[in-house]
Amino acid sequence: MSRTPPPYPEGHNLLRGKSVVVTAAAGTGIGFSVAKRAVEEGARVLISDFHERRLGEAADRIKDETGTRPQTAICDVTREDDVQALHRAARDQLGEIDVLINNAGLGGSAEVIAMKDDEWNRVLDVTLTSVMRMSRAFLPSMYARGDGVIVNNASVLGWRAQAEQSHYAAAKAGVMAFTRCSAIEAAAHGVRINAVAPSIAMHAFLAKVTTDELLDELAAREAFGRPAEVWEVANVMIFLASDLSSYMTGEVLSVSSQRA
């Protein structure tokens, strides 16, 4: 069994001519990777994050690696005013938005008996309620056009159990349920909504906040014997954003090699 990731994919213009907004795209995680992949697939891209310096660095890095710098907008997805401002900025800079990728999420570890209300509320606000806020802001213009796609970032923890993750798992299970229900509403307007559910995707921030022991344990559960590369998750999000998934809505795709 090879534990070596496959070669990085070339672009195939899967999103050529489309406008794409990605939340929480600063840093080294899935959001950055899906924004970069969207640029490589021919999209006009706007990335957002609440951290101004890291957002600028992410945009510069995408330009260095692709030749194209995405548009940027500061946004705290827990603030309704910021979300509405992001929607206006995106339409001003990109025109009508074809694809919204809701990537924002917040983790943490806490046993239920020790969890504070603030910990619970913060994780749910960033991870679940932000998906509703962003969708509520962007869907009306998509409905008016009769076209559009939303891709949400969930997690296999929405299905599976892990100690000290009750708040994060509950939030991600909520993202899955929200995806399914909002997709039924949106289908009547020609808009598709799907989600991905990654198991473990390795990046620098995850390595910083997670012990080596836990990372080794999680990787051992994977049939490939390794975590996913962030771009392997991003590839599935690009598929869901593209016309290749035109008959899919309300689906949650597991991006995982975990054994059942």
N, C-alpha and C positions, 0 to 999 in steps of 0.2 A: 504494500500500500504506500503510495507516494503522499508525503505530507507537504509537498511543494505546491504553492498556488499556481494556477494556470497563467499563461501570459496575459498581460493587460490588453483589453480588447481595443481594436480600432473603431473609430466612429463610422456609422453607416447612414448618417443623415436621417435618423429615425424621428427627430424632432425639428427638422428643417422648416424654418419659417414660423415656428411656434414661439410664444412668449411664456416663460416659466418663472414662477416665484418660489423660492426655497427659504423656509424659516430655519433659524438656528444653524446657519451655514458657516459660522466662524470656527476656527480650531481645526482639528484633524479627523473629525468623525464622519458619520454617514452623510450629514448635511453638506459638508464641504465636498465630499466625493460625488454626491448626486448632482450638485451644482456644476462641478467640473465636467461630469459625464454629459450633462445637458448641453453645455457649451460645445463639447466635442461632437454631439449629435446634431449640431446646427441650430440650436435654440438661441433666442435672445433671453438673457437671464438677469434677474434681479435677486440678490441674496440679502437676507436681513439677519440681524442679531442684536442683542442688547448691549454688547461689548464693542464700543466703537473702534478701538485700536485693533483688536483681533479681527474685526470685520474687514477693515481696510487691508490688513495683512493677508487675509484669505483672498480678497479680490486681486491683490497684487500677485499672489502665488498662482492663481488661476490664469492670469495674464501671462506670467512667466512660462507656464506649462502648456498653454494652449494658443497663445498669441492674441486672445480676446479677454478684455477685462469686463466682468459683469457689472451691472449697476448695483448700487448698495443703498440700503435704508436702515437706519436704527429703529429697532422695534422691541419693546418688552411685550411679549404675547399675553401677559397677565393683565395688561391695561387696555381697556376698550378704546380709549383715545388713540393710543399707539397703533392699534390694529387698524382703525379707520384711516389713520394717517398713512400707514403702509399701503393700504388699498389705493388711496389717492395717488401716492407717489409711484406705485407700480403702473397704474394706468397712464399717468403723465409721462413716464419714461419709456414704457413698452407698448402702450396702446392697450387694446383689450387683452385680458389675460386668458391664455388657453389652458395653462396647467398651474395648479397650486399644489405644492408639496409641503405638507404639515410634518415637519421633522422635530419640532421642539419637544424636549422631554427632560425630566429631572429624576435622578435616582437617589439612592441612599440606602442605608441599612439600619433597621431598628426592629427589635422584638415588639410585638403588640403590647405587652404589658408595660413596656418602657416608652412607647411612642407618645410624643406630645401632639396636641391638636395642631400646632403650627407646622410640625413636620408633615403630618398627614395632609393638611390643607394645601401646603406649598407644592407637594408632589402632584396632587390631583389638579391643582390650578394650572401648573406649567404643562403637565403631561396630557391631561384630558380636557379641561375646560378651554384651554387655548385652541384645541382643534375645533370646538364648537364656535368660539369667537371668530377664528379665521374663516371658517366655512360660512358663517352667517354674514360676514363682510363681503366675501367674494362670490357667493352663489347668485345673488340677485342679478348681477351683470351677465353671468353665464346663462342664467335662465332667460334673460331678455334676448340673448343671441341664439339660444337653443343649442348651445355647444359648450364644452368645457370638460376638464378632468381634474379631480382631486385625488391625490395619493397620500395616505396617512401612514405614519410609522408606528406600528404596534410592537409587540414582542411575544415570543413563545411563552413568556411568563403569564400572558393572558389566558393560557391553557394549562400550564404546568406549575408545579409548586416548588418554591424555594424559600427556605427559612429567612427571616428578617426582610422579606420583600413584599409584605402584604399590601403596603400603600402603593408601591410601584406596579405590582401585579394587578391590583384592583383598577388602577388608572389605565393600564394597557388593555385589560379586559373591557373596560369602558370604551376605549378607542375602537375596539373591534365591534362592539354592539352599536356604537354611534355610526361607524362606517356602514354597517348593514342597513340600519334604519334610515339614515340620511340618503343612502343610495336609492332606496325605493321611492322616496319623495323626488329626488333629482332626476330619476329616469324619465318621468313624465315631461321633463323639460329638455331632454336630450343630453343631460350631463351624467358622466360616470364617476363613481366614487369607489375606490378600492384601497386596500392596505397591504403592507408587508409585515411579517412577524419574524424578525431575525432572532437567532439564538445568541450567538456571541460573535461580534465583529471586532477585531483588534485594532486599536489606534492608541496614540500616545496618551490621551487623557484617561482612557480606561485603565491603561497600565499604571498610571500615576495614582489612581484612587482605589485600585483593587489589589489585593495581596497576590503574590506569585502563586501561593498555594491554591487560592480559589480559582485563579485563571487556569492553572494546570488541571484542576478538578473539572472545570467546565469544558476545557478542550478535550479531556479524556472521554467525555460523553458523546463527542462527535464521531461519526463513523469515519470521517476523513482524518481524524486524529489531530486536527488543528482548528483554530478559529477561522471564521471567514475573513477575507480582506474586506475593508469597507466598500470597495468598488464592486465586490461581488453582490453585496446587498443593493448598491446603487443601480447595478445593471437591471435588477428585477423591477425597481421603481421606474426606471426609464422605459422598460417594456410596458408597464401599466400606464404610463403617461402617453405612450405612443398609440398610433392607430392599429398596431398589431394586436392590441387587446380590446378591440372595438365592441366585442360582444360580452365583455366581462364588466359586471358591476355588483357591488355589495360583497365582493370576495376578499378574503384575507389569505394571502399566500405566505406560507412558511418558508423562510430562507434559512434553512437549517439542514444539518445532516445528523441530528440527534436520533438515537435509536428510540423506538416506540416504548 
